[in-house]
Amino acid sequence: MAVLDTPLSAGVAGGALFEPVLDLDAGAVVAVAAHAGPPPGLSADPAAEDVRRAVEGARALGGVPLPLRVALRAETLALGRAPLTRLHHGLHEAGRRPRDVIVCITGGFPPAVRSAVAAGVSDLRHAGYPVAFGGLGAAHAPLDLLIDGTPSLVELDRDLARRAVADPRRAALVAGLVTVAHRVGTRVLAPGVQTEEQLAKLRALGVRLMQGPLLTPPDWRPGQPVRVPVPVTEEPDHGDLGPRVSEFTLPAVTMPDTANAGEVLEALAGADGVSSIVLVDERLKPRATVNRSRFLLTLSGPFGHALHAAKPAARLADQPRLVPRTVPAVAALRAAGRDEERVYDDLVVIDEIGRCQGVVRVADLIRALSR
């Protein structure tokens, strides 16, 4: 099992616990989960506590440009728009835009609150938040949420992910859940990974995104390197069409299409593993992509910073190479090869109405499809 050292440059923040979301194939940190500490006393309002933890986690993370993962209980979501409004305003004050915050829905989903939870999920997605569901494979996370909620990410039940190593029946369940998730255009994350055996088993079952104590120490902070074990396994069978491009989609680092070159330079300096930045409009539709290497080369030239820093970054950007999230990966790879000058530029994955869902690294497609 190989090990990669992946640095994530950022200021060290205190007060909250941080856990990176690792993409094993890319060997990179693609998001950061923030867990704020408990208040001094017991909270009499669980919904307010959910909002407080999410907002304080965002504040503690500071200016790290990677997507932030926060948790929200389904019971809070079922209360209507009031807690969501508080969450939205709090995240805005913490400097976080909706498209950069993955809201993971956890807890129970009894029939009595299903319609209210569905309405809350719809409100989150309408506001621009990527939505995730936690506890997949346990009784409290119904599978039809994969269809009705259109999540961008699902998290396996922690106990299921642990027991799948030694229990063939649970391993078969994980493989089935991964297949369903991939077919509907959703990525799968395994939390709580503790051993290399567990990591290798889950990767062989098709899970690519992982978190857990095996991968980072409990006191990890943004700015510290991450050691990413990369198991050598065969890819699972995905049927005649092969894997969809959604299986290789990583969270995109996005900025408004009005950002200047200096702002983009600052964002790139805060995330060493980011290969591109997607410039989007107010509807989250990609307008341009900034390739890290070419952008930094331009600004590092004679008078480059003085000439470009205060001007729109779009002047140094390229047309986004768009692919629908349901396209087979082999078709996306063929499309990438049509532009000889930009063969290895990231592809921008879009949903049914053209909104940015993430990016795909061409090297990931080549590596996976060559196996």
LUMMARNU-690896 format. One record per residue (C-alpha): residue number from 0; residue in three letters; chain; x, y, z. Coordinates in nm, 4 decimals. Layout:
SITE  resi  resn  chain         X         Y         Z
SITE   NUM   ALA      A         X         Y         Z
...
//
This chain:
SITE  resi  resn  chain         X         Y         Z
SITE     0   MET      A    0.0000    0.0000    0.0000
SITE     1   ALA      A    0.1557    0.3248   -0.1143
SITE     2   VAL      A    0.1470    0.6424    0.0916
SITE     3   LEU      A    0.1224    0.9957   -0.0426
SITE     4   ASP      A    0.2034    1.3115    0.1489
SITE     5   THR      A   -0.0618    1.5713    0.0686
SITE     6   PRO      A   -0.0141    1.9200    0.2148
SITE     7   LEU      A   -0.3058    2.1555    0.2628
SITE     8   SER      A   -0.1770    2.5071    0.3129
SITE     9   ALA      A   -0.3938    2.7230    0.5397
SITE    10   GLY      A   -0.3871    2.9075    0.8645
SITE    11   VAL      A   -0.4149    2.6965    1.1743
SITE    12   ALA      A   -0.7525    2.7491    1.3419
SITE    13   GLY      A   -0.8465    2.6669    1.6957
SITE    14   GLY      A   -1.1594    2.5774    1.8888
SITE    15   ALA      A   -1.3001    2.3153    1.6527
SITE    16   LEU      A   -1.1972    1.9698    1.5412
SITE    17   PHE      A   -1.1234    1.9266    1.1709
SITE    18   GLU      A   -1.1283    1.6109    0.9623
SITE    19   PRO      A   -1.0306    1.6131    0.5950
SITE    20   VAL      A   -1.2264    1.4245    0.3312
SITE    21   LEU      A   -0.9675    1.2332    0.1300
SITE    22   ASP      A   -0.9911    1.1148   -0.2279
SITE    23   LEU      A   -0.7781    0.8022   -0.2371
SITE    24   ASP      A   -0.7384    0.7914   -0.6130
SITE    25   ALA      A   -0.6365    1.1559   -0.6455
SITE    26   GLY      A   -0.4317    1.1481   -0.3247
SITE    27   ALA      A   -0.5828    1.4809   -0.2254
SITE    28   VAL      A   -0.7935    1.6536    0.0362
SITE    29   VAL      A   -1.1195    1.7530   -0.1361
SITE    30   ALA      A   -1.3179    1.8937    0.1578
SITE    31   VAL      A   -1.2897    1.9569    0.5310
SITE    32   ALA      A   -1.5420    1.8551    0.7961
SITE    33   ALA      A   -1.5551    2.0930    1.0943
SITE    34   HIS      A   -1.6868    1.9802    1.4311
SITE    35   ALA      A   -1.7389    2.2633    1.6786
SITE    36   GLY      A   -1.7080    2.1871    2.0479
SITE    37   PRO      A   -2.0045    2.1748    2.2886
SITE    38   PRO      A   -2.1304    2.4922    2.4571
SITE    39   PRO      A   -2.0443    2.5621    2.8217
SITE    40   GLY      A   -2.3907    2.4442    2.9314
SITE    41   LEU      A   -2.6553    2.2094    2.7962
SITE    42   SER      A   -2.8618    2.3568    2.5132
SITE    43   ALA      A   -3.2391    2.3515    2.5513
SITE    44   ASP      A   -3.2814    2.4062    2.1766
SITE    45   PRO      A   -3.1285    2.1226    1.9678
SITE    46   ALA      A   -3.2005    2.3049    1.6411
SITE    47   ALA      A   -3.0176    2.6148    1.7605
SITE    48   GLU      A   -2.7310    2.3891    1.8682
SITE    49   ASP      A   -2.7120    2.2411    1.5164
SITE    50   VAL      A   -2.6870    2.5885    1.3669
SITE    51   ARG      A   -2.4324    2.7032    1.6265
SITE    52   ARG      A   -2.2015    2.4074    1.5602
SITE    53   ALA      A   -2.2157    2.4582    1.1843
SITE    54   VAL      A   -2.1495    2.8312    1.2019
SITE    55   GLU      A   -1.8702    2.8048    1.4591
SITE    56   GLY      A   -1.7060    2.5336    1.2505
SITE    57   ALA      A   -1.7145    2.7656    0.9495
SITE    58   ARG      A   -1.5650    3.0520    1.1494
SITE    59   ALA      A   -1.2892    2.8333    1.2875
SITE    60   LEU      A   -1.1965    2.7091    0.9410
SITE    61   GLY      A   -1.1387    3.0669    0.8308
SITE    62   GLY      A   -1.0229    3.1329    0.4773
SITE    63   VAL      A   -0.9400    2.7754    0.3713
SITE    64   PRO      A   -1.0863    2.7654    0.0190
SITE    65   LEU      A   -1.1772    2.3953    0.0183
SITE    66   PRO      A   -1.5459    2.2996    0.0567
SITE    67   LEU      A   -1.6680    2.2749    0.4158
SITE    68   ARG      A   -1.8820    1.9844    0.5408
SITE    69   VAL      A   -2.1257    2.0584    0.8243
SITE    70   ALA      A   -2.3957    1.8416    0.9826
SITE    71   LEU      A   -2.7647    1.9175    1.0304
SITE    72   ARG      A   -3.0095    1.6754    1.1911
SITE    73   ALA      A   -3.3191    1.5783    0.9957
SITE    74   GLU      A   -3.5296    1.6887    1.2932
SITE    75   THR      A   -3.3910    2.0409    1.2551
SITE    76   LEU      A   -3.4584    2.0389    0.8839
SITE    77   ALA      A   -3.8199    1.9377    0.9496
SITE    78   LEU      A   -3.8817    2.2513    1.1576
SITE    79   GLY      A   -3.9144    2.4658    0.8475
SITE    80   ARG      A   -3.7225    2.7617    0.7139
SITE    81   ALA      A   -3.6452    2.9454    1.0384
SITE    82   PRO      A   -3.3362    2.7397    1.1376
SITE    83   LEU      A   -3.2224    2.7282    0.7750
SITE    84   THR      A   -3.2405    3.1073    0.7569
SITE    85   ARG      A   -3.0276    3.1365    1.0720
SITE    86   LEU      A   -2.7815    2.8870    0.9269
SITE    87   HIS      A   -2.7608    3.0764    0.5984
SITE    88   HIS      A   -2.7006    3.4135    0.7658
SITE    89   GLY      A   -2.4453    3.2656    1.0063
SITE    90   LEU      A   -2.2459    3.0980    0.7297
SITE    91   HIS      A   -2.2579    3.4183    0.5256
SITE    92   GLU      A   -2.1189    3.6175    0.8180
SITE    93   ALA      A   -1.8449    3.3532    0.8529
SITE    94   GLY      A   -1.7446    3.4191    0.4918
SITE    95   ARG      A   -1.8892    3.0998    0.3443
SITE    96   ARG      A   -2.0927    3.0898    0.0257
SITE    97   PRO      A   -2.3635    2.8233   -0.0123
SITE    98   ARG      A   -2.1898    2.6475   -0.3012
SITE    99   ASP      A   -1.8836    2.5927   -0.0791
SITE   100   VAL      A   -2.0711    2.4279    0.2117
SITE   101   ILE      A   -2.1829    2.0639    0.2004
SITE   102   VAL      A   -2.4766    2.0226    0.4402
SITE   103   CYS      A   -2.4954    1.6599    0.5585
SITE   104   ILE      A   -2.8383    1.5527    0.6850
SITE   105   THR      A   -2.8149    1.3028    0.9724
SITE   106   GLY      A   -3.0489    1.1335    1.2178
SITE   107   GLY      A   -3.3883    0.9684    1.1819
SITE   108   PHE      A   -3.6320    0.9995    0.8948
SITE   109   PRO      A   -3.9673    0.8760    1.0328
SITE   110   PRO      A   -4.2622    0.8839    0.7898
SITE   111   ALA      A   -4.4285    1.1658    0.9832
SITE   112   VAL      A   -4.1503    1.4129    0.8980
SITE   113   ARG      A   -4.0473    1.2870    0.5547
SITE   114   SER      A   -4.2394    1.5542    0.3636
SITE   115   ALA      A   -4.1018    1.8308    0.5873
SITE   116   VAL      A   -3.7464    1.6977    0.5484
SITE   117   ALA      A   -3.7912    1.6782    0.1712
SITE   118   ALA      A   -3.9070    2.0413    0.1687
SITE   119   GLY      A   -3.6021    2.1435    0.3730
SITE   120   VAL      A   -3.3691    1.9594    0.1358
SITE   121   SER      A   -3.5352    2.1379   -0.1549
SITE   122   ASP      A   -3.4831    2.4750    0.0180
SITE   123   LEU      A   -3.1134    2.3982    0.0755
SITE   124   ARG      A   -3.0578    2.2964   -0.2848
SITE   125   HIS      A   -3.2506    2.5992   -0.4120
SITE   126   ALA      A   -3.0209    2.8236   -0.2050
SITE   127   GLY      A   -2.7181    2.6594   -0.3681
SITE   128   TYR      A   -2.5982    2.4220   -0.0931
SITE   129   PRO      A   -2.4707    2.0779   -0.1977
SITE   130   VAL      A   -2.6632    1.8258    0.0146
SITE   131   ALA      A   -2.5337    1.4995    0.1621
SITE   132   PHE      A   -2.7052    1.2234    0.3587
SITE   133   GLY      A   -2.5422    1.0391    0.6472
SITE   134   GLY      A   -2.6020    0.6882    0.7778
SITE   135   LEU      A   -2.6558    0.5144    0.4427
SITE   136   GLY      A   -2.7226    0.1457    0.4975
SITE   137   ALA      A   -2.8898    0.1904    0.8371
SITE   138   ALA      A   -3.2654    0.1824    0.8969
SITE   139   HIS      A   -3.2846    0.5565    0.9625
SITE   140   ALA      A   -3.1597    0.6531    0.6121
SITE   141   PRO      A   -3.4166    0.5348    0.3516
SITE   142   LEU      A   -3.2717    0.4501    0.0134
SITE   143   ASP      A   -3.5319    0.6464   -0.1784
SITE   144   LEU      A   -3.3623    0.9614   -0.0477
SITE   145   LEU      A   -3.0978    0.8937   -0.3120
SITE   146   ILE      A   -3.3621    0.9689   -0.5725
SITE   147   ASP      A   -3.5864    1.2253   -0.4040
SITE   148   GLY      A   -3.3115    1.4343   -0.2428
SITE   149   THR      A   -3.0597    1.4314   -0.5316
SITE   150   PRO      A   -2.7634    1.4443   -0.2898
SITE   151   SER      A   -2.4158    1.5200   -0.4183
SITE   152   LEU      A   -2.2685    1.2899   -0.1523
SITE   153   VAL      A   -2.3833    1.0033    0.0715
SITE   154   GLU      A   -2.2002    0.8794    0.3806
SITE   155   LEU      A   -2.2091    0.5124    0.4737
SITE   156   ASP      A   -2.3233    0.4172    0.8207
SITE   157   ARG      A   -2.0059    0.4084    1.0304
SITE   158   ASP      A   -2.0789    0.0664    1.1848
SITE   159   LEU      A   -2.1629   -0.0816    0.8450
SITE   160   ALA      A   -1.8349    0.0457    0.7002
SITE   161   ARG      A   -1.6456   -0.1096    0.9916
SITE   162   ARG      A   -1.8160   -0.4495    0.9876
SITE   163   ALA      A   -1.8024   -0.4905    0.6092
SITE   164   VAL      A   -1.4370   -0.5979    0.6427
SITE   165   ALA      A   -1.5133   -0.9316    0.8074
SITE   166   ASP      A   -1.8800   -0.9871    0.7172
SITE   167   PRO      A   -1.9409   -1.0900    0.3526
SITE   168   ARG      A   -2.3103   -1.0036    0.3784
SITE   169   ARG      A   -2.2389   -0.6493    0.4880
SITE   170   ALA      A   -1.9686   -0.6224    0.2242
SITE   171   ALA      A   -2.2290   -0.7182   -0.0359
SITE   172   LEU      A   -2.4613   -0.4495    0.1036
SITE   173   VAL      A   -2.1889   -0.1845    0.0739
SITE   174   ALA      A   -2.1137   -0.2912   -0.2842
SITE   175   GLY      A   -2.4839   -0.2693   -0.3699
SITE   176   LEU      A   -2.5207    0.0742   -0.2132
SITE   177   VAL      A   -2.2150    0.2005   -0.4001
SITE   178   THR      A   -2.3564    0.0718   -0.7293
SITE   179   VAL      A   -2.6920    0.2407   -0.6689
SITE   180   ALA      A   -2.5253    0.5669   -0.5674
SITE   181   HIS      A   -2.3023    0.5698   -0.8745
SITE   182   ARG      A   -2.5919    0.4961   -1.1075
SITE   183   VAL      A   -2.7846    0.7982   -0.9788
SITE   184   GLY      A   -2.4814    1.0267   -0.9960
SITE   185   THR      A   -2.3856    1.0408   -0.6270
SITE   186   ARG      A   -2.0483    0.9926   -0.4572
SITE   187   VAL      A   -1.9948    0.7692   -0.1525
SITE   188   LEU      A   -1.7906    0.8516    0.1590
SITE   189   ALA      A   -1.6831    0.6031    0.4257
SITE   190   PRO      A   -1.6343    0.7648    0.7694
SITE   191   GLY      A   -1.4423    0.6312    1.0667
SITE   192   VAL      A   -1.1800    0.4310    0.8735
SITE   193   GLN      A   -0.9445    0.2811    1.1332
SITE   194   THR      A   -0.7256    0.0177    0.9661
SITE   195   GLU      A   -0.5504   -0.0399    0.6355
SITE   196   GLU      A   -0.7477   -0.3622    0.5975
SITE   197   GLN      A   -1.0734   -0.1677    0.6247
SITE   198   LEU      A   -0.9515    0.0948    0.3795
SITE   199   ALA      A   -0.8440   -0.1658    0.1225
SITE   200   LYS      A   -1.1722   -0.3561    0.1536
SITE   201   LEU      A   -1.3882   -0.0465    0.1147
SITE   202   ARG      A   -1.1856    0.0734   -0.1844
SITE   203   ALA      A   -1.2258   -0.2690   -0.3475
SITE   204   LEU      A   -1.6019   -0.2336   -0.2952
SITE   205   GLY      A   -1.5991    0.0930   -0.4882
SITE   206   VAL      A   -1.5700    0.3566   -0.2132
SITE   207   ARG      A   -1.3298    0.6338   -0.3087
SITE   208   LEU      A   -1.3814    0.9092   -0.0463
SITE   209   MET      A   -1.2852    0.8348    0.3140
SITE   210   GLN      A   -1.2339    0.9860    0.6582
SITE   211   GLY      A   -1.1041    0.8421    0.9809
SITE   212   PRO      A   -0.8270    0.8086    1.2393
SITE   213   LEU      A   -0.6169    0.5918    1.0047
SITE   214   LEU      A   -0.5778    0.8881    0.7740
SITE   215   THR      A   -0.5302    1.1800    1.0122
SITE   216   PRO      A   -0.4508    1.2249    1.3833
SITE   217   PRO      A   -0.7253    1.3644    1.6098
SITE   218   ASP      A   -0.5430    1.6972    1.6437
SITE   219   TRP      A   -0.5064    1.7529    1.2684
SITE   220   ARG      A   -0.5439    2.1123    1.1553
SITE   221   PRO      A   -0.5604    2.2672    0.8081
SITE   222   GLY      A   -0.2035    2.3440    0.7130
SITE   223   GLN      A   -0.0678    2.0083    0.8256
SITE   224   PRO      A    0.0230    1.7365    0.5729
SITE   225   VAL      A   -0.2049    1.4381    0.5237
SITE   226   ARG      A   -0.0755    1.0871    0.4585
SITE   227   VAL      A   -0.3006    0.9108    0.2114
SITE   228   PRO      A   -0.2697    0.5309    0.1820
SITE   229   VAL      A   -0.3469    0.4296   -0.1748
SITE   230   PRO      A   -0.4530    0.0640   -0.2036
SITE   231   VAL      A   -0.3818   -0.1171   -0.5275
SITE   232   THR      A   -0.7111   -0.2829   -0.6184
SITE   233   GLU      A   -0.9186   -0.3680   -0.9163
SITE   234   GLU      A   -1.2108   -0.1440   -0.9951
SITE   235   PRO      A   -1.5567   -0.2960   -0.9424
SITE   236   ASP      A   -1.7703   -0.3949   -1.2395
SITE   237   HIS      A   -2.0040   -0.1131   -1.3382
SITE   238   GLY      A   -2.1844   -0.2745   -1.6310
SITE   239   ASP      A   -2.1565   -0.2228   -2.0048
SITE   240   LEU      A   -2.1341    0.1557   -1.9935
SITE   241   GLY      A   -1.8495    0.1546   -1.7455
SITE   242   PRO      A   -1.8205    0.4008   -1.4568
SITE   243   ARG      A   -1.9987    0.7342   -1.4871
SITE   244   VAL      A   -1.8106    1.0597   -1.4678
SITE   245   SER      A   -1.9947    1.1328   -1.1396
SITE   246   GLU      A   -1.7858    0.8623   -0.9697
SITE   247   PHE      A   -1.4727    1.0693   -1.0262
SITE   248   THR      A   -1.6221    1.4094   -0.9467
SITE   249   LEU      A   -1.4435    1.6108   -0.6786
SITE   250   PRO      A   -1.5813    1.9197   -0.5029
SITE   251   ALA      A   -1.4882    2.2263   -0.7034
SITE   252   VAL      A   -1.3278    2.5378   -0.5618
SITE   253   THR      A   -1.5484    2.8110   -0.7065
SITE   254   MET      A   -1.5316    3.1886   -0.7109
SITE   255   PRO      A   -1.7608    3.4549   -0.8582
SITE   256   ASP      A   -1.6924    3.5283   -1.2241
SITE   257   THR      A   -1.6296    3.8886   -1.1165
SITE   258   ALA      A   -1.3251    3.7962   -0.9024
SITE   259   ASN      A   -0.9987    3.9655   -0.9869
SITE   260   ALA      A   -0.6691    3.7883   -1.0448
SITE   261   GLY      A   -0.5345    3.8879   -0.7024
SITE   262   GLU      A   -0.8273    3.7187   -0.5270
SITE   263   VAL      A   -0.7779    3.4010   -0.7314
SITE   264   LEU      A   -0.4052    3.4050   -0.6511
SITE   265   GLU      A   -0.4847    3.4260   -0.2793
SITE   266   ALA      A   -0.7246    3.1309   -0.3051
SITE   267   LEU      A   -0.4687    2.9183   -0.4889
SITE   268   ALA      A   -0.2032    3.0017   -0.2309
SITE   269   GLY      A   -0.4338    2.8614    0.0382
SITE   270   ALA      A   -0.4857    2.5195   -0.1216
SITE   271   ASP      A   -0.1844    2.3366   -0.2624
SITE   272   GLY      A   -0.3881    2.0425   -0.3938
SITE   273   VAL      A   -0.6240    2.2517   -0.6057
SITE   274   SER      A   -0.5498    2.2292   -0.9792
SITE   275   SER      A   -0.8164    2.4728   -1.0987
SITE   276   ILE      A   -1.0751    2.7255   -0.9879
SITE   277   VAL      A   -1.4161    2.7473   -1.1529
SITE   278   LEU      A   -1.5554    3.0961   -1.2029
SITE   279   VAL      A   -1.9351    3.0817   -1.1741
SITE   280   ASP      A   -2.2208    3.3278   -1.2116
SITE   281   GLU      A   -2.4918    3.3970   -0.9549
SITE   282   ARG      A   -2.6809    3.0865   -1.0716
SITE   283   LEU      A   -2.3734    2.8640   -1.0131
SITE   284   LYS      A   -2.3255    2.8137   -1.3874
SITE   285   PRO      A   -1.9589    2.7844   -1.4911
SITE   286   ARG      A   -1.8331    3.0780   -1.6960
SITE   287   ALA      A   -1.4580    3.0096   -1.6995
SITE   288   THR      A   -1.1896    2.7920   -1.5456
SITE   289   VAL      A   -0.8546    2.9089   -1.4130
SITE   290   ASN      A   -0.5817    2.6510   -1.4667
SITE   291   ARG      A   -0.3430    2.6699   -1.1732
SITE   292   SER      A   -0.0188    2.6156   -1.3644
SITE   293   ARG      A   -0.0853    2.8594   -1.6486
SITE   294   PHE      A   -0.2289    3.1221   -1.4151
SITE   295   LEU      A    0.0681    3.1150   -1.1770
SITE   296   LEU      A    0.3107    3.1179   -1.4695
SITE   297   THR      A    0.1502    3.4349   -1.6056
SITE   298   LEU      A    0.1564    3.6160   -1.2717
SITE   299   SER      A    0.5122    3.5122   -1.1960
SITE   300   GLY      A    0.6458    3.6669   -1.5168
SITE   301   PRO      A    0.7985    4.0147   -1.5428
SITE   302   PHE      A    0.5504    4.2669   -1.4045
SITE   303   GLY      A    0.2881    3.9891   -1.4053
SITE   304   HIS      A    0.1396    4.0743   -1.0683
SITE   305   ALA      A    0.1381    4.4470   -1.1343
SITE   306   LEU      A   -0.0253    4.3992   -1.4729
SITE   307   HIS      A   -0.2951    4.1513   -1.3795
SITE   308   ALA      A   -0.3687    4.1403   -1.0041
SITE   309   ALA      A   -0.6347    4.4128   -1.0013
SITE   310   LYS      A   -0.7978    4.3039   -1.3263
SITE   311   PRO      A   -1.0689    4.0381   -1.3781
SITE   312   ALA      A   -0.9367    3.6845   -1.3448
SITE   313   ALA      A   -1.1541    3.5849   -1.6398
SITE   314   ARG      A   -0.8954    3.7551   -1.8651
SITE   315   LEU      A   -0.6505    3.4770   -1.7727
SITE   316   ALA      A   -0.9081    3.1984   -1.7702
SITE   317   ASP      A   -1.0308    2.9514   -2.0311
SITE   318   GLN      A   -1.3697    2.8364   -2.1490
SITE   319   PRO      A   -1.4896    2.5621   -1.9116
SITE   320   ARG      A   -1.4853    2.2103   -2.0502
SITE   321   LEU      A   -1.8323    2.0952   -1.9453
SITE   322   VAL      A   -1.9522    1.7364   -1.9048
SITE   323   PRO      A   -2.2930    1.6219   -1.7718
SITE   324   ARG      A   -2.2631    1.4176   -1.4532
SITE   325   THR      A   -2.4399    1.1173   -1.6126
SITE   326   VAL      A   -2.1903    1.0795   -1.8991
SITE   327   PRO      A   -1.9778    0.7605   -1.9001
SITE   328   ALA      A   -1.6212    0.8315   -1.7928
SITE   329   VAL      A   -1.4787    0.6916   -2.1159
SITE   330   ALA      A   -1.6840    0.9430   -2.3171
SITE   331   ALA      A   -1.5579    1.2271   -2.0961
SITE   332   LEU      A   -1.2000    1.1112   -2.1502
SITE   333   ARG      A   -1.2491    1.1097   -2.5260
SITE   334   ALA      A   -1.3917    1.4615   -2.5108
SITE   335   ALA      A   -1.0906    1.5783   -2.3076
SITE   336   GLY      A   -0.8551    1.4491   -2.5761
SITE   337   ARG      A   -1.0079    1.6611   -2.8510
SITE   338   ASP      A   -0.8272    1.9739   -2.7317
SITE   339   GLU      A   -0.4569    1.8922   -2.7613
SITE   340   GLU      A   -0.3477    2.2089   -2.5801
SITE   341   ARG      A   -0.5711    2.1421   -2.2768
SITE   342   VAL      A   -0.5761    1.7614   -2.2568
SITE   343   TYR      A   -0.5055    1.7552   -1.8838
SITE   344   ASP      A   -0.7194    2.0525   -1.7802
SITE   345   ASP      A   -0.9937    1.9682   -1.5299
SITE   346   LEU      A   -1.3396    1.8910   -1.6662
SITE   347   VAL      A   -1.6298    2.0770   -1.5046
SITE   348   VAL      A   -1.9238    1.8524   -1.4174
SITE   349   ILE      A   -2.2700    2.0073   -1.4476
SITE   350   ASP      A   -2.6190    1.8993   -1.3484
SITE   351   GLU      A   -2.9331    1.8903   -1.5607
SITE   352   ILE      A   -2.9712    2.2696   -1.5624
SITE   353   GLY      A   -2.6060    2.3567   -1.6097
SITE   354   ARG      A   -2.4973    2.4248   -1.2502
SITE   355   CYS      A   -2.1461    2.3345   -1.1383
SITE   356   GLN      A   -2.1381    2.0043   -0.9485
SITE   357   GLY      A   -1.7616    1.9659   -0.9220
SITE   358   VAL      A   -1.4550    1.8906   -1.1311
SITE   359   VAL      A   -1.2954    1.5773   -1.2722
SITE   360   ARG      A   -0.9223    1.5402   -1.3114
SITE   361   VAL      A   -0.8333    1.3812   -1.6430
SITE   362   ALA      A   -0.5464    1.1913   -1.4819
SITE   363   ASP      A   -0.8017    1.0162   -1.2577
SITE   364   LEU      A   -0.9989    0.9013   -1.5625
SITE   365   ILE      A   -0.6862    0.7758   -1.7375
SITE   366   ARG      A   -0.5695    0.5871   -1.4296
SITE   367   ALA      A   -0.9068    0.4245   -1.3621
SITE   368   LEU      A   -0.9935    0.3329   -1.7186
SITE   369   SER      A   -0.6505    0.1858   -1.7909
SITE   370   ARG      A   -0.6967   -0.0801   -1.5223
//
